[in-house]
């Protein structure tokens, strides 16, 4: 997990007023491999193991709180990069749920962006390739990031509504949101939140914030 990403993180209990303090036991090339993130307010500690942070408030009660859907035919890394419009710029890009499996491909396509895999379950680190370049976190009902900090996000339309509300919050101005398996109702929800449709093809929509 990259050091600069920690600057954008907040306590899942006390945020956004309180950020997280990093204690690194093991690092490599400005990436935290082992350690923990702590909140100065509630004093909670969130472990970082093999570069993956577990920011669920209660690991047992929040385990598996995401949707129980089968991923099916996911977009490729090239498709995601094209939909997000990733060029020579830089920034943070989040992939939520099963879509996080494309981080490895995206990292090979462009080194300019930090890709963050967000899961509602504990990340199984032995499935990760090139762990020292990974930004993988487990979350509960809230995304533990500051508002408007992501240049791009990729999410399935089958995620729960609370996730969609958080996605809108963390999307940066002029950032892009790619929704895979979207619906008419979901598109209308995002438009009501101030996003505009850039492109739509069957069940995939690309939206931009203002």
MARTORDREN-710037 format. One record per residue (C-alpha): residue in three letters; z, x, y; chain. Coordinates in pm, 1 decimal. Layout:
BEGIN
<ALA <Z X Y> A>,
...
END
This chain:
BEGIN
<UNK <0.0 0.0 0.0> A>,
<UNK <-116.7 155.2 327.5> A>,
<UNK <141.9 243.3 591.0> A>,
<UNK <-48.0 69.6 871.1> A>,
<UNK <-48.0 -255.9 675.7> A>,
<UNK <332.4 -257.6 678.5> A>,
<UNK <321.0 -284.1 1060.3> A>,
<UNK <157.6 -626.3 1019.3> A>,
<UNK <411.1 -760.8 769.9> A>,
<UNK <700.9 -997.0 840.8> A>,
<UNK <1003.8 -1106.8 645.0> A>,
<UNK <907.7 -1411.2 433.4> A>,
<UNK <1247.5 -1561.7 514.9> A>,
<UNK <1307.3 -1463.5 880.1> A>,
<UNK <956.7 -1401.7 1014.4> A>,
<UNK <768.9 -1401.6 1235.7> A>,
<UNK <1059.5 -1293.3 1456.7> A>,
<UNK <1160.7 -1018.6 1214.5> A>,
<UNK <929.8 -760.9 1061.0> A>,
<UNK <997.5 -539.3 762.1> A>,
<UNK <1130.1 -184.4 746.8> A>,
<UNK <981.8 48.2 487.0> A>,
<UNK <1174.1 286.1 263.2> A>,
<UNK <925.8 501.3 72.8> A>,
<UNK <1034.7 691.6 -236.7> A>,
<UNK <684.0 801.4 -331.5> A>,
<UNK <369.7 826.2 -118.8> A>,
<UNK <14.0 953.5 -150.2> A>,
<UNK <-236.0 981.7 134.6> A>,
<UNK <-40.4 748.9 365.9> A>,
<UNK <-2.6 490.3 88.6> A>,
<UNK <333.9 378.2 -43.8> A>,
<UNK <348.3 388.3 -422.4> A>,
<UNK <720.7 336.8 -479.6> A>,
<UNK <998.0 210.0 -252.1> A>,
<UNK <1101.6 -114.3 -88.9> A>,
<UNK <1057.0 -326.8 223.9> A>,
<UNK <1373.1 -450.7 391.7> A>,
<UNK <1460.8 -706.7 659.2> A>,
<UNK <1712.2 -602.4 926.3> A>,
<UNK <1821.5 -964.8 972.2> A>,
<UNK <1879.2 -1116.4 627.6> A>,
<UNK <1912.4 -776.1 452.9> A>,
<UNK <1679.9 -880.1 172.0> A>,
<UNK <1492.6 -601.9 -8.4> A>,
<UNK <1145.9 -638.3 -160.8> A>,
<UNK <1040.2 -379.5 -416.5> A>,
<UNK <716.6 -180.8 -404.4> A>,
<UNK <614.2 -66.3 -753.8> A>,
<UNK <286.9 115.5 -828.4> A>,
<UNK <172.0 31.3 -475.8> A>,
<UNK <234.6 -343.2 -523.6> A>,
<UNK <495.9 -531.9 -320.6> A>,
<UNK <679.2 -840.0 -446.5> A>,
<UNK <764.1 -1054.7 -142.4> A>,
<UNK <862.2 -1373.1 -321.6> A>,
<UNK <1202.2 -1491.8 -202.6> A>,
<UNK <1300.1 -1591.6 -555.2> A>,
<UNK <1091.3 -1430.2 -825.6> A>,
<UNK <1193.9 -1681.7 -1089.7> A>,
<UNK <1153.0 -2007.2 -895.7> A>,
<UNK <830.7 -1903.0 -724.4> A>,
<UNK <664.8 -1756.6 -1032.3> A>,
<UNK <338.9 -1934.0 -1100.1> A>,
<UNK <358.8 -2151.9 -789.4> A>,
<UNK <-12.7 -2111.6 -727.7> A>,
<UNK <-282.4 -2341.7 -869.6> A>,
<UNK <-345.3 -2342.2 -1245.5> A>,
<UNK <-722.6 -2330.9 -1226.2> A>,
<UNK <-972.6 -2124.8 -1424.8> A>,
<UNK <-1159.8 -1884.3 -1194.4> A>,
<UNK <-1503.1 -1939.2 -1353.7> A>,
<UNK <-1797.1 -1769.4 -1181.9> A>,
<UNK <-1644.5 -1569.3 -897.7> A>,
<UNK <-1856.3 -1413.6 -621.4> A>,
<UNK <-1942.5 -1045.5 -654.3> A>,
<UNK <-1818.1 -777.1 -420.2> A>,
<UNK <-2159.4 -755.8 -255.2> A>,
<UNK <-2163.4 -1132.7 -198.0> A>,
<UNK <-1817.4 -1127.5 -42.7> A>,
<UNK <-1902.8 -834.9 186.1> A>,
<UNK <-2218.4 -1014.3 300.0> A>,
<UNK <-2041.8 -1346.0 363.4> A>,
<UNK <-1768.7 -1173.3 563.0> A>,
<UNK <-2023.4 -975.2 762.2> A>,
<UNK <-1852.2 -642.5 691.9> A>,
<UNK <-2036.7 -370.4 884.4> A>,
<UNK <-1919.6 -47.6 1045.3> A>,
<UNK <-1615.0 -209.8 1201.5> A>,
<UNK <-1266.4 -189.6 1052.2> A>,
<UNK <-962.5 -408.2 994.3> A>,
<UNK <-767.0 -593.8 726.5> A>,
<UNK <-930.3 -831.9 479.3> A>,
<UNK <-729.0 -1051.4 240.2> A>,
<UNK <-845.7 -1194.4 -92.3> A>,
<UNK <-622.0 -1467.6 -229.3> A>,
<UNK <-558.2 -1561.2 -592.2> A>,
<UNK <-816.8 -1474.2 -857.9> A>,
<UNK <-1055.6 -1354.1 -587.0> A>,
<UNK <-833.7 -1047.9 -545.1> A>,
<UNK <-998.1 -909.1 -859.2> A>,
<UNK <-1293.9 -808.2 -638.6> A>,
<UNK <-1093.0 -557.8 -431.9> A>,
<UNK <-1209.6 -262.2 -640.3> A>,
<UNK <-1576.8 -348.0 -583.7> A>,
<UNK <-1526.4 -403.0 -210.6> A>,
<UNK <-1344.9 -71.4 -171.0> A>,
<UNK <-1650.7 101.9 -315.7> A>,
<UNK <-1887.6 -83.9 -81.8> A>,
<UNK <-1708.4 -1.5 243.2> A>,
<UNK <-1420.0 240.2 311.3> A>,
<UNK <-1363.9 106.0 663.5> A>,
<UNK <-1150.5 -194.1 570.9> A>,
<UNK <-811.4 -234.7 411.2> A>,
<UNK <-840.7 -496.4 137.4> A>,
<UNK <-526.5 -689.1 46.6> A>,
<UNK <-491.4 -879.5 -278.8> A>,
<UNK <-251.0 -1174.8 -246.8> A>,
<UNK <-112.1 -1341.5 -559.1> A>,
<UNK <135.8 -1622.1 -619.3> A>,
<UNK <245.4 -1451.2 -937.0> A>,
<UNK <379.0 -1104.9 -1008.2> A>,
<UNK <100.4 -848.6 -993.9> A>,
<UNK <41.2 -682.9 -1332.1> A>,
<UNK <-2.9 -323.1 -1224.5> A>,
<UNK <-144.3 -194.4 -1552.5> A>,
<UNK <-454.7 -407.7 -1488.5> A>,
<UNK <-526.3 -237.0 -1158.0> A>,
<UNK <-788.3 32.5 -1121.6> A>,
<UNK <-721.5 316.2 -875.4> A>,
<UNK <-371.3 188.3 -801.2> A>,
<UNK <-310.5 441.9 -522.2> A>,
<UNK <-575.7 267.0 -308.1> A>,
<UNK <-450.7 -84.3 -369.6> A>,
<UNK <-278.2 -324.9 -130.4> A>,
<UNK <-148.4 -589.6 -368.4> A>,
<UNK <137.2 -826.4 -294.5> A>,
<UNK <303.0 -1123.8 -459.2> A>,
<UNK <399.5 -1406.0 -223.3> A>,
<UNK <574.1 -1740.8 -219.2> A>,
<UNK <492.6 -2034.4 6.6> A>,
<UNK <439.2 -1818.8 317.4> A>,
<UNK <203.6 -1529.7 382.0> A>,
<UNK <432.4 -1247.7 502.4> A>,
<UNK <200.5 -1129.4 779.7> A>,
<UNK <191.8 -1154.3 1155.5> A>,
<UNK <-31.5 -1421.7 1305.3> A>,
<UNK <-396.2 -1330.9 1370.7> A>,
<UNK <-387.6 -998.2 1185.3> A>,
<UNK <-674.1 -1040.5 935.2> A>,
<UNK <-1035.9 -966.6 1023.7> A>,
<UNK <-1143.2 -1167.3 719.1> A>,
<UNK <-1002.1 -1384.2 441.0> A>,
<UNK <-1145.6 -1510.6 113.7> A>,
<UNK <-983.7 -1806.6 -59.6> A>,
<UNK <-1064.5 -2070.7 -319.2> A>,
<UNK <-1078.7 -2431.6 -207.3> A>,
<UNK <-853.3 -2513.3 -500.2> A>,
<UNK <-551.8 -2341.2 -345.0> A>,
<UNK <-274.2 -2570.1 -222.7> A>,
<UNK <-270.0 -2711.5 131.7> A>,
<UNK <22.7 -2494.7 247.8> A>,
<UNK <-187.9 -2188.5 168.4> A>,
<UNK <-473.0 -2320.1 384.0> A>,
<UNK <-239.2 -2368.7 678.9> A>,
<UNK <-118.3 -2011.0 645.6> A>,
<UNK <-476.4 -1884.1 621.3> A>,
<UNK <-554.1 -2037.3 960.6> A>,
<UNK <-243.8 -1875.9 1110.0> A>,
<UNK <-322.8 -1518.8 1002.1> A>,
<UNK <-697.6 -1524.8 1077.2> A>,
<UNK <-776.3 -1307.8 1379.6> A>,
<UNK <-985.4 -1428.3 1676.0> A>,
<UNK <-1354.8 -1403.1 1583.8> A>,
<UNK <-1247.3 -1338.7 1224.8> A>,
<UNK <-1430.3 -1487.8 927.4> A>,
<UNK <-1297.6 -1712.5 654.5> A>,
<UNK <-1490.7 -1754.8 328.8> A>,
<UNK <-1394.4 -2056.8 118.9> A>,
<UNK <-1518.4 -2057.0 -238.4> A>,
<UNK <-1534.0 -2398.7 -410.5> A>,
<UNK <-1481.1 -2581.7 -84.0> A>,
<UNK <-1488.4 -2957.6 -23.8> A>,
<UNK <-1593.2 -3181.3 263.6> A>,
<UNK <-1229.6 -3271.9 330.3> A>,
<UNK <-1127.5 -2906.3 341.5> A>,
<UNK <-1409.7 -2817.8 581.2> A>,
<UNK <-1295.8 -3098.7 808.7> A>,
<UNK <-937.8 -2969.7 793.4> A>,
<UNK <-1044.8 -2622.8 908.4> A>,
<UNK <-1261.0 -2768.5 1184.5> A>,
<UNK <-962.2 -2971.8 1304.9> A>,
<UNK <-770.8 -2641.6 1323.4> A>,
<UNK <-1031.1 -2498.2 1560.3> A>,
<UNK <-1257.3 -2311.5 1317.5> A>,
<UNK <-1633.7 -2354.7 1324.8> A>,
<UNK <-1883.2 -2343.6 1038.5> A>,
<UNK <-2109.6 -2038.4 1045.7> A>,
<UNK <-2287.0 -2096.5 715.0> A>,
<UNK <-2264.5 -2338.5 423.5> A>,
<UNK <-2438.9 -2326.9 89.0> A>,
<UNK <-2341.6 -2578.1 -179.9> A>,
<UNK <-1968.7 -2527.0 -238.5> A>,
<UNK <-1932.3 -2210.1 -30.7> A>,
<UNK <-1858.8 -2216.4 342.1> A>,
<UNK <-1815.4 -1939.4 597.8> A>,
<UNK <-1607.0 -2026.0 902.7> A>,
<UNK <-1515.6 -1835.5 1216.3> A>,
<UNK <-1215.0 -1857.3 1443.9> A>,
<UNK <-1250.0 -1884.0 1819.4> A>,
END
